[in-house]
Amino acid sequence: MDETVYEAAGGAPAMRALARAWHARCLEDELTRHPFSHPGQHPDHLERLAAYWGEQLGGPAVYTGLYGSHGGVLRMHSGNGEHADLDEAAQACFALALDDAGIPAGLRGLLRDWFRWAVGLMAAHPHDPGAGGLEPPLPRWGWHGPESPSDPGPER
């Protein structure tokens, strides 16, 4: 299959719609509201998130070309302690956001699997605010799961 998951989902417009829908769902949820409601959130957060997701799913290198690195994203999410309940709630919000954003039904299972994997990457450094200074390449997800090396996992 030559088409990427990103393309099959609808490209940049679909990633933006999904980022908006997920953000809205997270703001409605008591558990996930806090990380999304602080005043210091980047004004282009949704555009950046959509670019990051799109690049992971086989889209163009917009995130790494304009906004930053995967290592920077890991550092932003590291050192916040373990929060499996928050991660599960975020995944539930994502599952609902797939519907809200009109993502094709045939992709929803694959995208839920990807999101679970991606949340795991973000949660891999609960006690290391600097994520060990890691600077790994942005990991990619395709039709059969992870396609490239990713963060080596929890701190040792």
Buried (B, 14 or more C-beta within 10 A) or exposed (E): EEEBBBBBBBBBEBBBBBBBBBBBBBEEBEBBEEBBEEEEEEEEEBBBBBBBBBBBBBBBEBBBEEBBBBBBBBBBBBBBEEBEEBBBBBBBBBBBBBEBBEBEEEBBEBBBEBBBBBBBBBBBBBEBEEBBEBEBEBBBBBEEEBBEEBBEEBBE
